[in-house]
Amino acid sequence: MPAPIRIANVSGATGDAPHAMRRMVDAAQIDAVTGDWLSEMNIAWNSIAMKSDPTAGYDPGFLRQLAESLDAVAARKIKVVTNAGALNPRQLVAEIRKLCAARGLDLKVALVEGDNVSSLIGTAEPFGHLDTAEPVAAWGRTPEVAIAYLGCRAIVAALTAGADIVICGRVTDASPVIGLAAWWHGWDLDTDLDMLAAGLLAGHLIECGPYVTGANFSGFKPFLDTLVDVGFPIAEIAGDGGIVVTKQPNSNGYVRAANVRAQFLYELQGELYYNPDVVADVTGVRIEQLGPDSDDRVAVSGARGLPPPDTTKVLLSAVGGYQAEAYFFINGLDVAEKAQMMRNQLAAAFADSRFSKLAISLIGAPEPNARTQSAGTCMLRVFAQAEKKEDIDASAFKIPIYAIRMQSYPGYHMELDFRMMEPKMFMELWPATIPTSALNERAVLDDGTEIAVSHSPALQPYDRARVSYETPDPVPLESFGPTVDLPLGTIVHARSGDKANNSNVGFFVRHDDEYPWLRSFLTIDRVKALFADDIPDPAAVKVERCEFRNILAVHFRVMDFLDGGIASSSRIDGLGKGVGEYLRSRVVPLPEAFVARGRI
């Protein structure tokens, strides 16, 4: 059996650390480099960019990183697999081939195609909504782009054919890691389902880069000194599916069982993790520290592979209209009344508006007896959208807002960068599924040879009904002894994220004996109550719940919470990143015995 493959991630999103690839290649003994340069928002951005420039549509940040790393990558025979091709992977491949030729490097650059299924828009091919199965006609928009999430099969085909660099468009976030591990170990893509599930889990853990090496973790305070210029992760994947998560040597950050748990819970959708290659049942996942904490090595195991679905996710993008926003600052006394005065004045100013969406939000609260004006200031945000540009142009938005300034609340002042009040186009996104049989998935080699890939004959119907349940064996809360009212996060970690319009949040505790309390306390109704005014009508909001007992976690999926998702949301947190931290701040009765152990 070959040694474990060591796969480094050097990007968690577009715009991530601009020299991470070179630093990783120079510092670490690795076999392959991956990085995630896409998100649901990128599809919208790139579709806009390509309207005016057909050579755009890929991520230029990846190309810059590759350019400064290419000689070292070639010398050390490191494979590179990435989704940075976005909407224009052919153009990115052309740029890389020019770069290799200029350096005199004989590297084979392959392309993965088949994700762009825009030609099927308007045909009889169904695009059923990912959660509801509604037809795309129910959306009320005219899609411009439809991009399918591909699996690892074309990546494996390209690597098997000798590719050194594989450029993909919209593959799933974990597909590069699954593909590299499957190629390295020779896994059977139809039958080695447990191993493929391990590859999926490893890809999920490292695809956000520094998120698994110390960033975005509620237990960050003991590590403050090292959370500067945080290093990137490495996944060691063995032939039997064993996973070890570690990080770039001599880099800042940390890899501990606790923050790996947090990243595991990030953007989960429940007990089953769907992918075009395999469905990973993650209910039995275990996450354990290896050796001393300072070794930064965490073992992850327990994913079980099930046959893949007969569909894959598709993201459709359409022009939603135009949007603009403005910010007012309120400080001193009577903040609520000052905000209400502004709301009244804006309501009058916009009485005849043709906005499709108007959201006015008071953000933050002044610090009592603040020692600086900034500490005593909060913000009123005005966000508007309209389907037609003329309905949100200067006469409809900026001028009425600016005209209020001389008649408004005491101490009125606002953000004076008026560019944000100019209308700008926004896109809307529709998450759907498409039958896998409709895809023309293929690897394209340097010489133009196309290798078509087919999928397992064991495909299973996609089940939109996710498993959701309350704990089967609740414990009376009074049995945990006296309580004290404190923020939930005093003893509970949390991590949250998004999938289209849904927000997920996972909670976990530090000690085994705290888990019966967490499972009994965090019911669906309790979580809805924690959201308070963010869920004004709990009966109208669907929340799904499941448990991960091996890692002391309870997971929730809050449906249709993000106001349409990141491309068009009026929420300041359209990605749901801060939902978990907000819920940790809510005051609840906590068992005194658990609090006495120390606060997170």
Secondary structure, DSSP 8 states (H G I E B T S, - for coil): ----EEEEE--SSTT--TTHHHHHHHH---SEEEE----HHHHHHHHHHHHH-TT--S-HHHHHHHHHHHHHHHHTT-EEEE-TTTT-HHHHHHHHHHHHHHHT----EEEEE--B-GGGTTSS---EETTT---GGGG-S--SEEEE-B-SHHHHHHHHTT-SEEE-SSB-TTHHHHHHHHHHHT--TTT-HHHHHHHHHHHHHHTTGGGGTTSS-TT-GGGGGG-SSB--EEEEE-TTS-EEEEE-TT-BS---HHHHHHHHHTT--SSEEE-SS-EEE-TT-EEEE-SSGGG--EEEE--EEE--BSEEEEEEEEEEEEEEEEEEEEESS-HHHHHHHHHHHHHHHTTT---SEEEEEEE----TT-SSTTTTEEEEEEEEEESSGGGSSTTTTHHHHHHTGGGSSTT-EE---GGGGS-EEEEEEEEEEEEGGG---EEE-TTS-EEE----TT-B-----------SS---GGGG--EEEEEGGGTEEEEEEEETTEEEEEEEESSGGGHHHHHHH--HHHHHHHTGGGSS-GGGS-EEEEEEGGGTEEEEEETT-STT-TTT--STTTT-TTHHHHHHTSEEEEEHHHHTT---
